[in-house]
Amino acid sequence: MENLPNCPKCNSEYTYEDGSLLVCPECGYEWNPETTVDESVIKDVNGNVLNDGDAVTVVKDLKVKGSSSSIKIGTKVKNIRLVPDAADGHDIECKIDGFGAMKLKSSVVKKA
């Protein structure tokens, strides 16, 4: 039996070949083993690479669950922490003044 790499998304060992692609039967992810793309890179709304400790600006108003107020466009967030394996898409952990600890999606922020 040939040794195929584990799935890069869910780390499943049950991958199989389908033509030139590798397929994971557990999560359904398909990838080309010849191209190595670092998917752990998190980018902002403009495509800039984000790093731990960066400052970002919110690009649209965000409703906050359990609160009557919202995070306004232009709110600056300092010292972010990236969570590359976030299952719900909220790949940034931060602390916002007036709200406390929050999780944000990289698609609603731009690098400051």
N, C-alpha and C positions, 0 to 999 in steps of 0.2 A: 504494500500500500504506500502511495506517495505521501510525502509530508507537505501539506498545504498550510499556509499561515492562518492563525486565528483571525477572526473578524475584527477589524479595527474599531468598529462601533461598540459591539457588546462583548468582545473577546470570546465568542463561541468557538469551540474547536471543531464543529461539524460543518465546515465550509466545503464547497464542491465547485468544480469547474463547469462553466456553461459557455462553450466557445472560448473566446479570449478573456472572459471575465471570471472572477471568483464571486460566489454567491453565498450568503449566510441564510440558512433556512429558518433561523430563530428570529432575526429582526428584519430580514428581507433586504439587507444592504448589499449592493453590487459594486464591485470596484475592479479596476484594472491593476494587476499586481506589478506591472512594469512601470507605472507612474506612481511616484511617491509624493503625495501631497500632505503637508502637515495641516491636518484639520483642527488641531488644537489652537491655531492662531485665531484670536478673536478680533474682529474689525468693527469700527464704528459705522454709522450711517453713510459716511463719505468714503469708506474703504481704507481708512487709516488703521494701522495695527495698534491695538491697545496693549498696555503693559500694567502690571501691578504698580500701584502708587501714582498712576496718572490722574490728572484732573480732567473731567468731562463736563459738558453742558447738555442739558436736556433740550431736545429739539421740538417737543410738542407737549401740550398739557397732558398730565397723567392722572387719572382717577386713582384714589387710594382706597382699597377695600377696608371697610370698617371706619371710615373717616368721612366727614362731610366736606373737608377741604381737599384740594388737589395740588400736585406739584406743577408749578407754572413753567411755561416755556422760558428758557434762558437761565434756569436754576443751575448754579455751578456746584458740582460735586467733586470734592477733593479726596485723594488717597483711596482710589478704588481697589478692590481685590477681585481678580478674575477667577471664575469657576468654570473651566472648560468642559466638564462632564455633566453640566446641569441638564437634567432630563426635561424640565419644563420650559427651557429656553431663557430663563433668567440667569444669564451668565456673568453678571456683575453684582458683587456684594459691596455695599457702601453705607455710610451714615450721612443722612441729610438733616441739616439743621431744621428743627421744628417738627420732624417726623421720626427721627431715630434710625435704627438699623433697617435697611431695605434691600431688596433685590431688584435689579433692573435688567432689561434686555438691551443688548448692544445695538439693536436696531433703532433705539429711541434716543441715543446720545451721540455727540460728536466730541472729538478730542479738543480740549481747550488749549 
